[in-house]
Amino acid sequence: MGIIVQKFGGTSVATAEGRAHLTRKVAEAAKHSDVVVVVSAMGRAPAPYATDTLLGLVDCDRSSAARELDALAACGEIISSVVVTAALRGLGLDAVSLTGAQAGIVTDDCHGQARIVHIDTARLVNHIKAGQIPVVAGFQGINSRGDMTTLGRGGSDTTAAALGAALGADRVEIYTDVTGVMSADPNVVPEARWQDSMTYTELIEMANLGAKVVHLQAVEIAMHSRTPLVIRSTFSDEEGTIVTDMAGKPTAPFAALRPVTAVATTGGRAQLIVEGGNLNVFSAMATNGVSVDMINVFPDRVAFIIAMADLPVARKVIDGLGHKVDVVEGCAKVSIVGEGMRGTPGIMARLATALAEAGVAILQTSDSHYSISCLVKSEQMETAARALHAQFGLGGM
């Protein structure tokens, strides 16, 4: 039989109802495949075993106590793995809980944001051959010194994708509380629809543009290993969204790809136009931990956006460089994403027309092969997103 990796998020393991759905999904998959389960911590703060709740038990500086905080943060997923194992055994399934270290996950030494460097699958394979279902604590591993490490927010997705790649799994299923990848944030675009397929590239673009669907590194691992990802809901029987190289591509060899598959939105931005600024502005921002986006460089000025939370630091940096800066606060980035837009003429024209007809002013733009982003005022973000969603026919997929 082939192997399926199933990852369940915090909402799936936090309640008895969620765990009932979870165990049913695992039992169904186990009828025709070997299954490896990956779990997140139970719920969100103030739930007692949520990661942030556990970290709140101590008051210390992350930089000086990173090792200890990783050991504490990893406890949430370990608790989940034991609870889910007990639930699976209650159904008569032979399950066994494993920490990330016991599952063979070796990372670098970067506490809090560790990267997986190797997975020794021997123990997992032995459990599978014995007919057992390993239930692995996500979000964690062990470094070369034997210390517990964590993989950063969303790290359980990364655990699942990495185990899928290492085991040569048929697919990795990411179970959440949504039906699949939506064509837009439904809180912004009520008519957003879930999509039955996407490409890795499109999902990576969405993650980079602010869509909180699957952890970016997880998608990258799946893409590099060519492991299909399926994003599904724990609480429904919908098929969800499958993410592969070929998702949504036409079967006819010369047929056109759909140009746009999704709209992504990111609020809480500020636009900075630095007069007389040059590339030293970007170096100074990086040195002071300010991430810049939507960069435009002109002979006499540079323009970019930052998170509103970073604005006080950015102002201080620019003042220190002696440059004049114009700041537009209260902005949002609205983007269209699609692998088919590469080389397709007229996409920008359609975007600009849709926003103009909706009365939305474009403050700045940037683009890549697979996305076009527009900066707008925050109060026009929803109008802009809905206009673009309608313009590219995403509500009727």
Protein Blocks (a to p, Z undefined) as FASTA:
>chain_A
ZZddddddfklmmpmklmmmmmmmmmmmmmmpccddddddehjdfbfkbmklmmmmpccd
fklmmmmmmmmmmmmmmmmmmmmmmmmmmnopacddddfklnopacdfbehiaccfbdcf
klmmmmmmnopacdddehiacdfkopacdebehklmmmmmmmmmmnopabdcdddfbfbd
cfbdfklmmmbccdfbdcfklmmmmmmnopafbgfklmmmmmmnopacddddfkbcbebj
addfkgoiafblkbccdfbfbdcddehiacdddehiafklmmmmmmnopacehiacdfkb
ccddddfklmmmmmmmmmmnopacdddehiaddddddfklgopahklmmmmmmmmmnopa
cfbdcddfkbccddddfklmmmmmmmmmmmnopmmZZ
